[in-house]
Amino acid sequence: MIAPQQAVTVLGLGQMGSALAAALLDRGHPTTVWNRTPGKAGPLAERGARAAATPREAIAASPLVIACVLDHEALHTVVDPAADTLRGRTLVNLTSGSPEQAREAAAWAASREADYLDGAIMTTPPGVGDPAMMVLYSGAEKVFETHRPALAALGDPLHLGADPGLASLYDAALLGLMWSTMTGWLHGTALVGAEGTPAAAFTPVALRWLTAVGGFLTRYAPQVDEGRYPGDDATVDVQIAAVDHLLHAAAARGVDNALPDLLKALMEKASAAGHGQDSYAALIEVLRPASRTGG
């Protein structure tokens, strides 16, 4: 006999919260939903969700409670009045926030005798439920493992460690990587587009290049951890010469150069600090806090 799927409550039915509830319903989880504006629960109720009238009623319905609201202030507005109902349950907070807010929320939950996981959804609402998409979690591993089957309905669940702040910290770091990568792609697209190349023609080549860049990251990660940067592939000074070609080509075609100007400034700063003959990974020394520099 197949065991029934775990009951789950979702607090907050914005675009992301609604996508979370829909993914749980798709996997057969009895799903209770609540939203400050009750009308947003209608489409989910038509698919089989139970619409609760209050947060207290919603929390009481399930051992696993997932919150996805605007911010941490909104989170406390929703859960504080029903805090006693959380006792013995698990609160998974997928509300965006800082590591410090995540740690405060974990302490708040512990004081109410509730388990707590903080999380970060590394996709947009249409990607929720896709096993190729990551959802990051931090908090007690035992709690994570208990609820892993239900969390897997939302995407590939990745546990980062016991510190509740880790998911938010990774979220910020990965968003920075995304914005840097996308803006670099857009700068390149503008550059080749200045001479008539469509974005759709440039992008497959760019994606192949990103595969090679991924290899560079794998190579440089141990260098960063060890604080030693052998320049046996391409030194910082070589990269400075190369970025000048990009700056010249873009300027000649009227493309904004704010991003490569910033990159060159960081390279020059690293070179001035004595890393000119080191690998590009040495730029970490001008990016990390001063107390961490020097390996």
N, C-alpha and C positions, 0 to 999 in steps of 0.2 A: 504494500500500500504506500503510495507517495504521500509524504508529509505535506501538510498545507503550507503555503507560503506565509511568511511572517507578515503580520499587520503593521502598517506604517502610517504615520501621520505627517502631513506636509503643512507647515505654517507659512503662509505667504504665497500668493498666486499671481505674481507678476509673470513676465514672459519666462523667466528661468524657473520659478516655482511651479508654474503650470506644466512646463516641460518635464520637470522631475516627477510630478504626480502622474503624468501621462505615461512615462517610462515604467513606473511601478505598476500601473494598471496593465500595461502591455505584458509584463512578466507575471501577472496573476496575483499580485499582492493586494490583499484587502487594504484599501487606501482611504483614509479620512483626510479631508482638506478643510482649511479655514483661511479666510481672507477678510481683511477689514471691510472691503466692499463685497458683500455677499454675492452679487451678480456674477463675479468672475468664477465662482464655483460651478455655475450652470453647465457649461460644456463638459466638465469632468464628471459631474453628477450623471449626465446623460450616458457616460461611458461606464458607470458603475461605482464611482466614488461616493463616499458618504460625506455630505456637507455638514460640518458642525456649526452650531450657532455661536459658540464662544471658544476662545483658546483653551479654557479649562476642559470643555467637553471634548475638544479635539485631542488634547494631550492624554486625557483619560482613556481614549479609545485604543491606544497602541503602546507597545513596549519601546518602540523606536520612533522618535520624534525628530523630523528634519525641518530646520528653520532656514528659510531663504527670504529675507526681507531687505529693506533698503540699506540699513546700516545698523550698528550695534545699539544705538539709541532706540531705534525702532524695535530691535530684538527685545530689549528690556521692557519696553512699553507693552509688548505682547506677553512675555513670559513671566514677568515679575508678579502680576496679580494672581497667577496660577502656579506659583513656584512650588507650593506644597504637593501639587498633583504630579510633579516631576520625580518625586521620591521613588527610587527603585527603577527608574526608566533611564533610557539613554537619549541624550540630546546631541544631535549632529548638527553643528552650526555651519551652514554653507553661505552665510552672509559675508560679504567682503569686508575686510577690516585689516588692522595692523597686527603684528605679532603680539604687541603689548595688550591689545584688546582681547585677543584670543586667550592669553594667559589669565586675564582678569575674568573672562567668561568661564574658564575652566574652574577657577577658584570659587566663583559664584555657584556653579553647578555642584561642586563638591560640598559646599556648605549646606546645600539643599538635599544632600545624599543622592544625587543623580550622577550617572556617568556622563562623560563629555568627550566628544571628538570634534575637532575643528577641521574644516575642509575648504578646498578651493577647486572649482570646476574649470578645467582647462579646455573649455570649448564654449561656443555660443549655444543658445537654446536649441537650434536644429540638430546639434551634434549630441545632445543628451540621449543616453541609451545606446550609443554606438560603442561597442567594446574596443574600438581603436582609439577612443578618446580617454585621456586620463582624468581621474578625479583624485586629488591629493588629500590625504588625511594625516592628522597628527593627534597624539594622545595615547592612552594606554593601549598596548598591543592586544591584550586580552579582550578588551572591549571591541577593538577593531575586528578581530578574528570572529568574535561572536556574531557580529552583524555583517560580515563580509558578503554572505550570499545575497542579502537584500541590497547592499550598497552596489553590488555588481550590476544591478538593474540600471544604474545610472551611467555607467561607463566603467572602464578598467580601474578598480580601486587600488591605489598605491599608498602604502603606509610609510611615512618618512621617519617616524621616531616618536618617543614618548613626550617630548616637549610640545605642548599644544600650539606654540607659536610657529612651528616649522612650516605648516601648510601655507600660512599667510606670507611667511618670508620667502618661500619658494615661489609663490604666486607673483609677488612683486618682482623677483629676479627674472622669472620667465616672461612676464609681460614686458619688462625692459628689453629682453632678448628679442621678443616678437616685434616690438616697435622699431628697434634698431635694424633688424633684418628687413622688415617690410619697407622702411624708409630707404635703406640701401638699395633694395630692388626698385623702388620708385625712382630714385635718383638715376640708376642705370637705365631704367625704362625711358626716362626723360632724355637721357643722353643719346641713346640709339634712336629714339623717336625723333630727335631733331633732324635726323637724316632719313626719315621715312620708314624706319622699322617699326612695325606694330608690336604692341605689348605681347600679343599672342604668339608672335614669332620669337621674341627675345626670351620669354619665360621658360620654355623647355630647356634652353641652353643654361639659363640661370639656375634651374633646378638641378641639372647635372653638376654644375659648379658647387652648389650647396652640399652635394654628397661628398665632394672632395674637402670642402670646408669642415664638414663633420669629422673627417679624418684628422684634420689639423687639431681640432678641439681634443680629440682622444689622445693625440700625441702630446699636446701641451699641458693637459691636466696634471700628470705627474710632475712636470717641471714647476707648475704653480705650487703644488703641495710641498715640494722639496726646496723651493726657493733657489733653484739653479736652472739657468736658461741657456743651454748650449746653442750657439747660433750656427748650427751645422746645416740648416736648410735655407733660411733667409733671415738676415739680421735686421734689426730695427733701422739702421742707417740705409740699408738697401730698400726697405719699405718706404722710407721718407722720399727717396729718389723716385720710387714708383708712384707714390701718391701725387707727386708733382705732375706726372703725365695726365692723371685723371683731372686734376685741377685745371690744367691748360686746356684739355679737350672740352671740358664742361664750360669754362669761361668763354671759349671761342664760339660756343653754340648758345650762349645766353642762359645756361642752366644754373640754377641757384647752387652755390657751393658751400653753404653753411655746414652741411654734414662732413664732407671731406676736409674742410678747414679745421673742424674740431678734431678729426682723427689725426691730421698732421700735427696739430698743436700737442696732442697727447704723445705722439711719437717723438717729437722734438724734446718734450719734457723728459721722457724716459732716456733719450740719448744724452741730454745734458746731465742727467743723474748718473751717468756712467754705464748705461745699458746699450750703447750704440752697436756693439758687436754681439749682443745677445739676441735670442729669438723674440718674436713678437709677443710671446707670453710674458716677457719682462714688463710690459705695460701695466701688469697687475700692481707693480711696485709704486706707480703713481696714482693708482685708483683706490687701493685699499687704505684703511686708516694708517696714520703715521706710525702708530705703536706696533703695527704688524709688518712694517717694511724691513728689508734686510734679510729675509729668509728666516 
